[in-house]
Amino acid sequence: MGLCTLIAFGFFAGLVGRAVTPGSQRMGFIATTLLGIGGAFVGGALVSLLEGRSLFMLHASGFVGAVVGSIVLLVLGRALSKKA
């Protein structure tokens, strides 16, 4: 996957994740893109857990996994920021 494709993929996955998650997320282009890219790796980790594979084999998931991972990251971020 090329760099431009990775940025576009991350941006759209982050946008969908933000749209599905309730509440207000004040993020710009870069934060939304990083959210989607991070979500792809979180989604890949979740798939590894479900399949019984090792978590240390880092891999990205597809678009649906990236959106689910983005939602997980948003919910975790919100939970951690409320406790602080």
PLY file of the C-alpha trace (Angstrom):
ply
format ascii 1.0
element vertex 84
property float x
property float y
property float z
element edge 83
property int vertex1
property int vertex2
end_header
0.00 0.00 0.00
1.45 3.34 -1.00
1.67 6.32 1.30
-1.13 8.26 -0.43
-3.38 5.21 -0.30
-2.59 4.71 3.39
-3.46 8.34 4.17
-6.72 8.20 2.21
-7.66 4.83 3.76
-6.93 6.11 7.27
-8.83 9.33 6.71
-12.00 7.62 5.47
-11.86 4.92 8.16
-11.40 7.62 10.81
-14.29 9.65 9.39
-16.64 6.68 9.48
-15.49 5.76 12.99
-16.11 9.33 14.18
-19.52 9.43 12.48
-20.66 6.18 14.11
-19.39 7.04 17.60
-21.83 9.24 19.52
-20.69 12.54 20.94
-18.46 15.31 19.72
-14.91 14.55 18.61
-12.98 17.70 17.80
-10.26 16.45 15.48
-8.61 17.81 12.41
-7.47 16.07 9.25
-4.24 14.70 10.70
-5.83 13.37 13.93
-8.66 11.75 11.96
-6.16 10.11 9.60
-4.02 8.83 12.48
-7.17 7.55 14.18
-8.07 5.51 11.09
-4.54 4.14 10.65
-4.32 3.27 14.35
-7.78 1.75 14.12
-6.60 -0.54 11.34
-3.93 -1.97 13.62
-6.30 -2.23 16.61
-8.77 -4.02 14.34
-5.98 -6.35 13.24
-5.18 -7.10 16.90
-8.86 -7.83 17.61
-9.01 -10.22 14.66
-5.85 -11.95 15.95
-7.48 -12.40 19.36
-10.62 -13.85 17.82
-8.66 -16.26 15.64
-6.32 -17.31 18.45
-3.17 -16.00 16.76
-0.32 -14.20 18.47
-0.75 -10.46 19.05
2.92 -9.90 18.27
2.34 -10.55 14.57
1.37 -6.95 13.81
-0.90 -6.61 10.79
-3.53 -4.19 9.62
-7.11 -5.16 9.03
-9.47 -4.20 6.24
-11.81 -1.23 6.16
-14.43 -2.71 8.50
-11.73 -3.67 11.00
-10.24 -0.18 10.76
-13.61 1.40 11.50
-14.20 -0.94 14.46
-10.67 -0.22 15.71
-11.28 3.53 15.35
-14.45 3.23 17.42
-12.54 1.28 20.08
-9.83 3.95 20.18
-12.40 6.75 20.46
-14.27 5.03 23.28
-11.04 4.27 25.15
-9.83 7.83 24.69
-13.08 9.22 26.02
-13.06 6.85 29.02
-9.46 7.73 29.89
-9.98 11.48 29.51
-13.02 11.48 31.85
-11.04 9.81 34.62
-8.21 12.33 34.42
0 1
1 2
2 3
3 4
4 5
5 6
6 7
7 8
8 9
9 10
10 11
11 12
12 13
13 14
14 15
15 16
16 17
17 18
18 19
19 20
20 21
21 22
22 23
23 24
24 25
25 26
26 27
27 28
28 29
29 30
30 31
31 32
32 33
33 34
34 35
35 36
36 37
37 38
38 39
39 40
40 41
41 42
42 43
43 44
44 45
45 46
46 47
47 48
48 49
49 50
50 51
51 52
52 53
53 54
54 55
55 56
56 57
57 58
58 59
59 60
60 61
61 62
62 63
63 64
64 65
65 66
66 67
67 68
68 69
69 70
70 71
71 72
72 73
73 74
74 75
75 76
76 77
77 78
78 79
79 80
80 81
81 82
82 83
